[in-house]
């Protein structure tokens, strides 16, 4: 072992990897709960919105260990913007504001590219193109799911949510693998 290298117990490493994997599923689950509330009038969409805003901070807590404060704060801001843009898009759908829907959709996909680029800068074990593919698929499915709530196509809604959960497993694996490789090969922690 290198001098000053921190050795974490395998159980702590496994818990960390599990939590990293679950962050993507949490985002999908809380977005779905928000959509159910918004489109179906079930529950309190404001409380669910507040819970959604905690997710970027959870991502930040995970990333800060690896990449330090500056990159982490950038990612927290970008993910927060992404959530706000999605929520605005859902409301624009309800209001049938086609121009706003188009504008918000463009902003959302621009945000995914920015987050993918930031991930690639943070960690050499993450590919920008892979993150763009994953995040764009996640975004597309979020929009499709929202549309099924609007059109009350609940059979398709269930199928889309199953696909979202499968995708979050892939995203979680890619996220946690990148963090694991980074951690193993950069034992002194963040790049600050």
N, C-alpha and C positions, 0 to 999 in steps of 0.2 A: 504494500500500500504506500502511496506517495505521502510525503510529509505534509501535514495539515489537511489531508483529504478526509472528508467526512464520510463515514461508513454508516449507512442507514440500514436498520434491520429489514430483512426481506418482507416481513409483514407490513411495515410502513410503506415500502416501495409498492407492494401489491395494492394496498388501500389507495395510494396515490394514483396508480394506474387506473384502478376501478373508477375512482371519482372523476378522473380526466375523461374517461369514456362516457360517463353518465351526463356530463355537462350538455352534450348535444341533444340527448334524449330529454333532458329537463327543458331545454329551450323549446323543443317541439311540443312537449306536453303542456307547458304553460301557454304557448301560443294557441294551442287547440282549446284549452279552457277559456282563454280570452275570446276566441271566435264563437264558442258555444254561448257565452254570455252576451256578446255583442249581437250576433245574428239571431239568437233564440230568446233573448231576454231572460236568460237563466242566471241567477247569481248577481254578483256585483262586479261589473266590468272594471270599475275604478280600482277596487282592491286587487283584482287580477292583474291589472296594468302595473300597479305598484310592485307586485311580486315579479312580474317580467323584468322590471328595471333592476332587480337584485341580481339577475343572471350575469350581466356584464361584470359586476363586482366579483362574482364567484369565479368567472374566467380570469379576472385580474389577479385574484389571490393565487390561482394556479400558475399563471404565467410569470408573476413577479419573481418567483423563486429562480426561474431560468433566465429571464431576459432583463430584469431590473425594472426600475420605475418608469423611465421615459417611454420605452416601447409599450409597456403595459398600459400606461395611461392613454396612449394613442389607440390601442386596441379597445379599451373600455369605451372610449368616446365613439369609435366607429361602430361597435356592436350596439351601443345605446341608440345611435342614429338609425341603425338598421331596424331595430325594434320599433322606434317611433315612426319610421317610414312605412313599415308594414301596417301598423295600426292605422295610420292615416289612409293608406290604400284601402283597407277594409271599410273604413267609414266612407270613402269616396265611392266604393262599390255600392254600399247601401244607398247612397244619395244619387247613384247613377250619373256621376260627374265624369264623363268619358275623358275630357281633356286632363283633368287632375289625375285620373287613373293612369293615363299614358305618361304624364310627367313623373309621377311617383314611381312607376315601374322602372323608368330609365334611371332615376336616382338610386333605387334599390340595387339594380344590377351594377351600377357604378360603385356603390358601396361594397358589394361583394368582391369586386376586382381590387379595391383598395385594401380590404382585409386580407385577401389572398396575397397581395404583394407584401404587406406588412409581415404576415406569417413567414413568407419565404425569406425576408430580410432577418427575421428573428432567429431562424433555425435552419441550418443548411440541410437538415433531414426532412424538410417540407418543401414540396414543389409548388411554385405559384400556379402552374397550369392545373395541377391536381386539385388544389384548393379551389380554383375558379370552377372547375367541373363539379366538385362536390357542393360548393355553396350555391352555384346556379341551379343545380338539381333540387337542392333543399328549398330554394326560393320559389322555383317553378311549382313545386308541389304545395307550398304554402298558399300560393295564389290559386291553384286548382282547388285545394281544399276549401278555401274561402268562397270560391264560386259555387261549390256544391252546397254550402250552407245557404247561400243566397238563393239558389234555384231549388233548394230542398231535395236534392238528389242524394239521399242518405245512403243508398247502397254504394254508389260510387265514392261517397265520402269515406266510408269504412275502408274501401279498397285503397284509397289514397293515403289514409292515415297508416295503414299497414305498411305501405311503401315508404312513408316518411320514417317510421320506426326502424325499418330495415336499413334505410340510408343513414340514420343516426348511428347505428351500430358500426357501419363502415367508417363514418366520419370520426366516431369516437376511437376506433382502432387506429386510424391514421394519426389522429391528434396525439394519442397516448404513446404510440410507437415513436413518433418524432421526439416527444419529450423524453422518453426513455433513452433513446440514442444520444440525445443532447446531454442528458444527465450523466450517462456512463462515460462519455468522452470529454465532458467539461465538468470535472468533479468539484470545481471551486464555485459553482453556482452561477449567478447572473453575470451578464456582460457589462454591468455598470462600471 
